[in-house]
Amino acid sequence: MAKVTMYSTGTCPYCDRAERLLQHKGITDLVKIRVDLDPSQRQVMVERGQRTVPQIYIDDFHVGGFDDLAALDRAGKLDPLLNK
């Protein structure tokens, strides 16, 4: 299984939806980085070029947010990324 990292906050409904989709796909070891609890991690996220949550990375591939994740799934491209 690929390593999946998600920058998120505790009050983000799109973060929750992304996490549920990933769990449905069998991801049990999601690395969640709560930028609302650790401002230094928000800065890291911004330095990576992103300002909004969720921001999802599969290994080193930047997926984007929930809409991007769901679009990959609908296109049949999410499973190959997760099952490297």
Phi and psi restraints in degrees (range 20) as a CNS / XPLOR table:
assign (resid 1 and name C) (resid 2 and name N)
       (resid 2 and name CA) (resid 2 and name C) 1.0 -74.0 20.0 2
assign (resid 2 and name N) (resid 2 and name CA)
       (resid 2 and name C) (resid 3 and name N) 1.0 157.3 20.0 2
assign (resid 2 and name C) (resid 3 and name N)
       (resid 3 and name CA) (resid 3 and name C) 1.0 -83.8 20.0 2
assign (resid 3 and name N) (resid 3 and name CA)
       (resid 3 and name C) (resid 4 and name N) 1.0 125.4 20.0 2
assign (resid 3 and name C) (resid 4 and name N)
       (resid 4 and name CA) (resid 4 and name C) 1.0 -115.6 20.0 2
assign (resid 4 and name N) (resid 4 and name CA)
       (resid 4 and name C) (resid 5 and name N) 1.0 126.4 20.0 2
assign (resid 4 and name C) (resid 5 and name N)
       (resid 5 and name CA) (resid 5 and name C) 1.0 -120.9 20.0 2
assign (resid 5 and name N) (resid 5 and name CA)
       (resid 5 and name C) (resid 6 and name N) 1.0 136.2 20.0 2
assign (resid 5 and name C) (resid 6 and name N)
       (resid 6 and name CA) (resid 6 and name C) 1.0 -134.3 20.0 2
assign (resid 6 and name N) (resid 6 and name CA)
       (resid 6 and name C) (resid 7 and name N) 1.0 122.2 20.0 2
assign (resid 6 and name C) (resid 7 and name N)
       (resid 7 and name CA) (resid 7 and name C) 1.0 -79.6 20.0 2
assign (resid 7 and name N) (resid 7 and name CA)
       (resid 7 and name C) (resid 8 and name N) 1.0 130.9 20.0 2
assign (resid 7 and name C) (resid 8 and name N)
       (resid 8 and name CA) (resid 8 and name C) 1.0 -151.0 20.0 2
assign (resid 8 and name N) (resid 8 and name CA)
       (resid 8 and name C) (resid 9 and name N) 1.0 177.5 20.0 2
assign (resid 8 and name C) (resid 9 and name N)
       (resid 9 and name CA) (resid 9 and name C) 1.0 -130.0 20.0 2
assign (resid 9 and name N) (resid 9 and name CA)
       (resid 9 and name C) (resid 10 and name N) 1.0 168.2 20.0 2
assign (resid 9 and name C) (resid 10 and name N)
       (resid 10 and name CA) (resid 10 and name C) 1.0 -76.0 20.0 2
assign (resid 10 and name N) (resid 10 and name CA)
       (resid 10 and name C) (resid 11 and name N) 1.0 -14.1 20.0 2
assign (resid 10 and name C) (resid 11 and name N)
       (resid 11 and name CA) (resid 11 and name C) 1.0 -117.8 20.0 2
assign (resid 11 and name N) (resid 11 and name CA)
       (resid 11 and name C) (resid 12 and name N) 1.0 22.0 20.0 2
assign (resid 11 and name C) (resid 12 and name N)
       (resid 12 and name CA) (resid 12 and name C) 1.0 -99.0 20.0 2
assign (resid 12 and name N) (resid 12 and name CA)
       (resid 12 and name C) (resid 13 and name N) 1.0 110.9 20.0 2
assign (resid 12 and name C) (resid 13 and name N)
       (resid 13 and name CA) (resid 13 and name C) 1.0 -65.1 20.0 2
assign (resid 13 and name N) (resid 13 and name CA)
       (resid 13 and name C) (resid 14 and name N) 1.0 -31.1 20.0 2
assign (resid 13 and name C) (resid 14 and name N)
       (resid 14 and name CA) (resid 14 and name C) 1.0 -70.3 20.0 2
assign (resid 14 and name N) (resid 14 and name CA)
       (resid 14 and name C) (resid 15 and name N) 1.0 -31.8 20.0 2
assign (resid 14 and name C) (resid 15 and name N)
       (resid 15 and name CA) (resid 15 and name C) 1.0 -64.0 20.0 2
assign (resid 15 and name N) (resid 15 and name CA)
       (resid 15 and name C) (resid 16 and name N) 1.0 -43.6 20.0 2
assign (resid 15 and name C) (resid 16 and name N)
       (resid 16 and name CA) (resid 16 and name C) 1.0 -62.2 20.0 2
assign (resid 16 and name N) (resid 16 and name CA)
       (resid 16 and name C) (resid 17 and name N) 1.0 -42.4 20.0 2
assign (resid 16 and name C) (resid 17 and name N)
       (resid 17 and name CA) (resid 17 and name C) 1.0 -65.8 20.0 2
assign (resid 17 and name N) (resid 17 and name CA)
       (resid 17 and name C) (resid 18 and name N) 1.0 -40.8 20.0 2
assign (resid 17 and name C) (resid 18 and name N)
       (resid 18 and name CA) (resid 18 and name C) 1.0 -63.1 20.0 2
assign (resid 18 and name N) (resid 18 and name CA)
       (resid 18 and name C) (resid 19 and name N) 1.0 -43.3 20.0 2
assign (resid 18 and name C) (resid 19 and name N)
       (resid 19 and name CA) (resid 19 and name C) 1.0 -62.9 20.0 2
assign (resid 19 and name N) (resid 19 and name CA)
       (resid 19 and name C) (resid 20 and name N) 1.0 -41.9 20.0 2
assign (resid 19 and name C) (resid 20 and name N)
       (resid 20 and name CA) (resid 20 and name C) 1.0 -62.9 20.0 2
assign (resid 20 and name N) (resid 20 and name CA)
       (resid 20 and name C) (resid 21 and name N) 1.0 -42.3 20.0 2
assign (resid 20 and name C) (resid 21 and name N)
       (resid 21 and name CA) (resid 21 and name C) 1.0 -62.9 20.0 2
assign (resid 21 and name N) (resid 21 and name CA)
       (resid 21 and name C) (resid 22 and name N) 1.0 -43.4 20.0 2
assign (resid 21 and name C) (resid 22 and name N)
       (resid 22 and name CA) (resid 22 and name C) 1.0 -65.8 20.0 2
assign (resid 22 and name N) (resid 22 and name CA)
       (resid 22 and name C) (resid 23 and name N) 1.0 -39.4 20.0 2
assign (resid 22 and name C) (resid 23 and name N)
       (resid 23 and name CA) (resid 23 and name C) 1.0 -63.1 20.0 2
assign (resid 23 and name N) (resid 23 and name CA)
       (resid 23 and name C) (resid 24 and name N) 1.0 -40.8 20.0 2
assign (resid 23 and name C) (resid 24 and name N)
       (resid 24 and name CA) (resid 24 and name C) 1.0 -60.7 20.0 2
assign (resid 24 and name N) (resid 24 and name CA)
       (resid 24 and name C) (resid 25 and name N) 1.0 -31.2 20.0 2
assign (resid 24 and name C) (resid 25 and name N)
       (resid 25 and name CA) (resid 25 and name C) 1.0 -83.8 20.0 2
assign (resid 25 and name N) (resid 25 and name CA)
       (resid 25 and name C) (resid 26 and name N) 1.0 1.4 20.0 2
assign (resid 25 and name C) (resid 26 and name N)
       (resid 26 and name CA) (resid 26 and name C) 1.0 97.1 20.0 2
assign (resid 26 and name N) (resid 26 and name CA)
       (resid 26 and name C) (resid 27 and name N) 1.0 6.7 20.0 2
assign (resid 26 and name C) (resid 27 and name N)
       (resid 27 and name CA) (resid 27 and name C) 1.0 -79.2 20.0 2
assign (resid 27 and name N) (resid 27 and name CA)
       (resid 27 and name C) (resid 28 and name N) 1.0 111.2 20.0 2
assign (resid 27 and name C) (resid 28 and name N)
       (resid 28 and name CA) (resid 28 and name C) 1.0 -106.7 20.0 2
assign (resid 28 and name N) (resid 28 and name CA)
       (resid 28 and name C) (resid 29 and name N) 1.0 -13.2 20.0 2
assign (resid 28 and name C) (resid 29 and name N)
       (resid 29 and name CA) (resid 29 and name C) 1.0 -119.7 20.0 2
assign (resid 29 and name N) (resid 29 and name CA)
       (resid 29 and name C) (resid 30 and name N) 1.0 56.4 20.0 2
assign (resid 29 and name C) (resid 30 and name N)
       (resid 30 and name CA) (resid 30 and name C) 1.0 -73.1 20.0 2
assign (resid 30 and name N) (resid 30 and name CA)
       (resid 30 and name C) (resid 31 and name N) 1.0 128.7 20.0 2
assign (resid 30 and name C) (resid 31 and name N)
       (resid 31 and name CA) (resid 31 and name C) 1.0 -88.9 20.0 2
assign (resid 31 and name N) (resid 31 and name CA)
       (resid 31 and name C) (resid 32 and name N) 1.0 105.9 20.0 2
assign (resid 31 and name C) (resid 32 and name N)
       (resid 32 and name CA) (resid 32 and name C) 1.0 -99.5 20.0 2
assign (resid 32 and name N) (resid 32 and name CA)
       (resid 32 and name C) (resid 33 and name N) 1.0 126.5 20.0 2
assign (resid 32 and name C) (resid 33 and name N)
       (resid 33 and name CA) (resid 33 and name C) 1.0 -111.1 20.0 2
assign (resid 33 and name N) (resid 33 and name CA)
       (resid 33 and name C) (resid 34 and name N) 1.0 109.5 20.0 2
assign (resid 33 and name C) (resid 34 and name N)
       (resid 34 and name CA) (resid 34 and name C) 1.0 -84.9 20.0 2
assign (resid 34 and name N) (resid 34 and name CA)
       (resid 34 and name C) (resid 35 and name N) 1.0 101.3 20.0 2
assign (resid 34 and name C) (resid 35 and name N)
       (resid 35 and name CA) (resid 35 and name C) 1.0 -74.7 20.0 2
assign (resid 35 and name N) (resid 35 and name CA)
       (resid 35 and name C) (resid 36 and name N) 1.0 -16.3 20.0 2
assign (resid 35 and name C) (resid 36 and name N)
       (resid 36 and name CA) (resid 36 and name C) 1.0 -77.1 20.0 2
assign (resid 36 and name N) (resid 36 and name CA)
       (resid 36 and name C) (resid 37 and name N) 1.0 -22.1 20.0 2
assign (resid 36 and name C) (resid 37 and name N)
       (resid 37 and name CA) (resid 37 and name C) 1.0 -96.1 20.0 2
assign (resid 37 and name N) (resid 37 and name CA)
       (resid 37 and name C) (resid 38 and name N) 1.0 -19.8 20.0 2
assign (resid 37 and name C) (resid 38 and name N)
       (resid 38 and name CA) (resid 38 and name C) 1.0 -136.4 20.0 2
assign (resid 38 and name N) (resid 38 and name CA)
       (resid 38 and name C) (resid 39 and name N) 1.0 92.6 20.0 2
assign (resid 38 and name C) (resid 39 and name N)
       (resid 39 and name CA) (resid 39 and name C) 1.0 -57.7 20.0 2
assign (resid 39 and name N) (resid 39 and name CA)
       (resid 39 and name C) (resid 40 and name N) 1.0 -27.7 20.0 2
assign (resid 39 and name C) (resid 40 and name N)
       (resid 40 and name CA) (resid 40 and name C) 1.0 -65.6 20.0 2
assign (resid 40 and name N) (resid 40 and name CA)
       (resid 40 and name C) (resid 41 and name N) 1.0 -32.2 20.0 2
assign (resid 40 and name C) (resid 41 and name N)
       (resid 41 and name CA) (resid 41 and name C) 1.0 -72.4 20.0 2
assign (resid 41 and name N) (resid 41 and name CA)
       (resid 41 and name C) (resid 42 and name N) 1.0 -32.2 20.0 2
assign (resid 41 and name C) (resid 42 and name N)
       (resid 42 and name CA) (resid 42 and name C) 1.0 -62.2 20.0 2
assign (resid 42 and name N) (resid 42 and name CA)
       (resid 42 and name C) (resid 43 and name N) 1.0 -40.3 20.0 2
assign (resid 42 and name C) (resid 43 and name N)
       (resid 43 and name CA) (resid 43 and name C) 1.0 -63.0 20.0 2
assign (resid 43 and name N) (resid 43 and name CA)
       (resid 43 and name C) (resid 44 and name N) 1.0 -40.4 20.0 2
assign (resid 43 and name C) (resid 44 and name N)
       (resid 44 and name CA) (resid 44 and name C) 1.0 -61.1 20.0 2
assign (resid 44 and name N) (resid 44 and name CA)
       (resid 44 and name C) (resid 45 and name N) 1.0 -43.7 20.0 2
assign (resid 44 and name C) (resid 45 and name N)
       (resid 45 and name CA) (resid 45 and name C) 1.0 -60.9 20.0 2
assign (resid 45 and name N) (resid 45 and name CA)
       (resid 45 and name C) (resid 46 and name N) 1.0 -43.3 20.0 2
assign (resid 45 and name C) (resid 46 and name N)
       (resid 46 and name CA) (resid 46 and name C) 1.0 -64.5 20.0 2
assign (resid 46 and name N) (resid 46 and name CA)
       (resid 46 and name C) (resid 47 and name N) 1.0 -40.5 20.0 2
assign (resid 46 and name C) (resid 47 and name N)
       (resid 47 and name CA) (resid 47 and name C) 1.0 -64.1 20.0 2
assign (resid 47 and name N) (resid 47 and name CA)
       (resid 47 and name C) (resid 48 and name N) 1.0 -26.1 20.0 2
assign (resid 47 and name C) (resid 48 and name N)
       (resid 48 and name CA) (resid 48 and name C) 1.0 -80.9 20.0 2
assign (resid 48 and name N) (resid 48 and name CA)
       (resid 48 and name C) (resid 49 and name N) 1.0 0.5 20.0 2
assign (resid 48 and name C) (resid 49 and name N)
       (resid 49 and name CA) (resid 49 and name C) 1.0 99.1 20.0 2
assign (resid 49 and name N) (resid 49 and name CA)
       (resid 49 and name C) (resid 50 and name N) 1.0 9.2 20.0 2
assign (resid 49 and name C) (resid 50 and name N)
       (resid 50 and name CA) (resid 50 and name C) 1.0 -122.2 20.0 2
assign (resid 50 and name N) (resid 50 and name CA)
       (resid 50 and name C) (resid 51 and name N) 1.0 147.5 20.0 2
assign (resid 50 and name C) (resid 51 and name N)
       (resid 51 and name CA) (resid 51 and name C) 1.0 -122.1 20.0 2
assign (resid 51 and name N) (resid 51 and name CA)
       (resid 51 and name C) (resid 52 and name N) 1.0 -17.3 20.0 2
assign (resid 51 and name C) (resid 52 and name N)
       (resid 52 and name CA) (resid 52 and name C) 1.0 -115.2 20.0 2
assign (resid 52 and name N) (resid 52 and name CA)
       (resid 52 and name C) (resid 53 and name N) 1.0 158.6 20.0 2
assign (resid 52 and name C) (resid 53 and name N)
       (resid 53 and name CA) (resid 53 and name C) 1.0 -110.7 20.0 2
assign (resid 53 and name N) (resid 53 and name CA)
       (resid 53 and name C) (resid 54 and name N) 1.0 154.5 20.0 2
assign (resid 53 and name C) (resid 54 and name N)
       (resid 54 and name CA) (resid 54 and name C) 1.0 -77.5 20.0 2
assign (resid 54 and name N) (resid 54 and name CA)
       (resid 54 and name C) (resid 55 and name N) 1.0 155.7 20.0 2
assign (resid 54 and name C) (resid 55 and name N)
       (resid 55 and name CA) (resid 55 and name C) 1.0 -124.6 20.0 2
assign (resid 55 and name N) (resid 55 and name CA)
       (resid 55 and name C) (resid 56 and name N) 1.0 119.4 20.0 2
assign (resid 55 and name C) (resid 56 and name N)
       (resid 56 and name CA) (resid 56 and name C) 1.0 -114.0 20.0 2
assign (resid 56 and name N) (resid 56 and name CA)
       (resid 56 and name C) (resid 57 and name N) 1.0 133.8 20.0 2
assign (resid 56 and name C) (resid 57 and name N)
       (resid 57 and name CA) (resid 57 and name C) 1.0 -124.5 20.0 2
assign (resid 57 and name N) (resid 57 and name CA)
       (resid 57 and name C) (resid 58 and name N) 1.0 131.3 20.0 2
assign (resid 57 and name C) (resid 58 and name N)
       (resid 58 and name CA) (resid 58 and name C) 1.0 -109.3 20.0 2
assign (resid 58 and name N) (resid 58 and name CA)
       (resid 58 and name C) (resid 59 and name N) 1.0 112.2 20.0 2
assign (resid 58 and name C) (resid 59 and name N)
       (resid 59 and name CA) (resid 59 and name C) 1.0 53.2 20.0 2
assign (resid 59 and name N) (resid 59 and name CA)
       (resid 59 and name C) (resid 60 and name N) 1.0 -121.0 20.0 2
assign (resid 59 and name C) (resid 60 and name N)
       (resid 60 and name CA) (resid 60 and name C) 1.0 -99.5 20.0 2
assign (resid 60 and name N) (resid 60 and name CA)
       (resid 60 and name C) (resid 61 and name N) 1.0 3.1 20.0 2
assign (resid 60 and name C) (resid 61 and name N)
       (resid 61 and name CA) (resid 61 and name C) 1.0 -86.2 20.0 2
assign (resid 61 and name N) (resid 61 and name CA)
       (resid 61 and name C) (resid 62 and name N) 1.0 123.5 20.0 2
assign (resid 61 and name C) (resid 62 and name N)
       (resid 62 and name CA) (resid 62 and name C) 1.0 -83.5 20.0 2
assign (resid 62 and name N) (resid 62 and name CA)
       (resid 62 and name C) (resid 63 and name N) 1.0 113.5 20.0 2
assign (resid 62 and name C) (resid 63 and name N)
       (resid 63 and name CA) (resid 63 and name C) 1.0 -78.8 20.0 2
assign (resid 63 and name N) (resid 63 and name CA)
       (resid 63 and name C) (resid 64 and name N) 1.0 -45.2 20.0 2
assign (resid 63 and name C) (resid 64 and name N)
       (resid 64 and name CA) (resid 64 and name C) 1.0 117.0 20.0 2
assign (resid 64 and name N) (resid 64 and name CA)
       (resid 64 and name C) (resid 65 and name N) 1.0 -142.1 20.0 2
assign (resid 64 and name C) (resid 65 and name N)
       (resid 65 and name CA) (resid 65 and name C) 1.0 -97.1 20.0 2
assign (resid 65 and name N) (resid 65 and name CA)
       (resid 65 and name C) (resid 66 and name N) 1.0 -165.8 20.0 2
assign (resid 65 and name C) (resid 66 and name N)
       (resid 66 and name CA) (resid 66 and name C) 1.0 -61.7 20.0 2
assign (resid 66 and name N) (resid 66 and name CA)
       (resid 66 and name C) (resid 67 and name N) 1.0 -44.1 20.0 2
assign (resid 66 and name C) (resid 67 and name N)
       (resid 67 and name CA) (resid 67 and name C) 1.0 -58.9 20.0 2
assign (resid 67 and name N) (resid 67 and name CA)
       (resid 67 and name C) (resid 68 and name N) 1.0 -39.6 20.0 2
assign (resid 67 and name C) (resid 68 and name N)
       (resid 68 and name CA) (resid 68 and name C) 1.0 -67.2 20.0 2
assign (resid 68 and name N) (resid 68 and name CA)
       (resid 68 and name C) (resid 69 and name N) 1.0 -40.7 20.0 2
assign (resid 68 and name C) (resid 69 and name N)
       (resid 69 and name CA) (resid 69 and name C) 1.0 -62.4 20.0 2
assign (resid 69 and name N) (resid 69 and name CA)
       (resid 69 and name C) (resid 70 and name N) 1.0 -46.5 20.0 2
assign (resid 69 and name C) (resid 70 and name N)
       (resid 70 and name CA) (resid 70 and name C) 1.0 -64.7 20.0 2
assign (resid 70 and name N) (resid 70 and name CA)
       (resid 70 and name C) (resid 71 and name N) 1.0 -37.4 20.0 2
assign (resid 70 and name C) (resid 71 and name N)
       (resid 71 and name CA) (resid 71 and name C) 1.0 -65.2 20.0 2
assign (resid 71 and name N) (resid 71 and name CA)
       (resid 71 and name C) (resid 72 and name N) 1.0 -40.5 20.0 2
assign (resid 71 and name C) (resid 72 and name N)
       (resid 72 and name CA) (resid 72 and name C) 1.0 -60.4 20.0 2
assign (resid 72 and name N) (resid 72 and name CA)
       (resid 72 and name C) (resid 73 and name N) 1.0 -41.1 20.0 2
assign (resid 72 and name C) (resid 73 and name N)
       (resid 73 and name CA) (resid 73 and name C) 1.0 -64.3 20.0 2
assign (resid 73 and name N) (resid 73 and name CA)
       (resid 73 and name C) (resid 74 and name N) 1.0 -47.4 20.0 2
assign (resid 73 and name C) (resid 74 and name N)
       (resid 74 and name CA) (resid 74 and name C) 1.0 -61.4 20.0 2
assign (resid 74 and name N) (resid 74 and name CA)
       (resid 74 and name C) (resid 75 and name N) 1.0 -33.1 20.0 2
assign (resid 74 and name C) (resid 75 and name N)
       (resid 75 and name CA) (resid 75 and name C) 1.0 -82.7 20.0 2
assign (resid 75 and name N) (resid 75 and name CA)
       (resid 75 and name C) (resid 76 and name N) 1.0 -2.3 20.0 2
assign (resid 75 and name C) (resid 76 and name N)
       (resid 76 and name CA) (resid 76 and name C) 1.0 77.0 20.0 2
assign (resid 76 and name N) (resid 76 and name CA)
       (resid 76 and name C) (resid 77 and name N) 1.0 16.4 20.0 2
assign (resid 76 and name C) (resid 77 and name N)
       (resid 77 and name CA) (resid 77 and name C) 1.0 -102.4 20.0 2
assign (resid 77 and name N) (resid 77 and name CA)
       (resid 77 and name C) (resid 78 and name N) 1.0 -6.7 20.0 2
assign (resid 77 and name C) (resid 78 and name N)
       (resid 78 and name CA) (resid 78 and name C) 1.0 -76.7 20.0 2
assign (resid 78 and name N) (resid 78 and name CA)
       (resid 78 and name C) (resid 79 and name N) 1.0 -46.6 20.0 2
assign (resid 78 and name C) (resid 79 and name N)
       (resid 79 and name CA) (resid 79 and name C) 1.0 -55.9 20.0 2
assign (resid 79 and name N) (resid 79 and name CA)
       (resid 79 and name C) (resid 80 and name N) 1.0 -45.3 20.0 2
assign (resid 79 and name C) (resid 80 and name N)
       (resid 80 and name CA) (resid 80 and name C) 1.0 -61.5 20.0 2
assign (resid 80 and name N) (resid 80 and name CA)
       (resid 80 and name C) (resid 81 and name N) 1.0 -34.6 20.0 2
assign (resid 80 and name C) (resid 81 and name N)
       (resid 81 and name CA) (resid 81 and name C) 1.0 -67.5 20.0 2
assign (resid 81 and name N) (resid 81 and name CA)
       (resid 81 and name C) (resid 82 and name N) 1.0 -39.3 20.0 2
assign (resid 81 and name C) (resid 82 and name N)
       (resid 82 and name CA) (resid 82 and name C) 1.0 -76.0 20.0 2
assign (resid 82 and name N) (resid 82 and name CA)
       (resid 82 and name C) (resid 83 and name N) 1.0 -26.7 20.0 2
assign (resid 82 and name C) (resid 83 and name N)
       (resid 83 and name CA) (resid 83 and name C) 1.0 -106.0 20.0 2
assign (resid 83 and name N) (resid 83 and name CA)
       (resid 83 and name C) (resid 84 and name N) 1.0 33.3 20.0 2
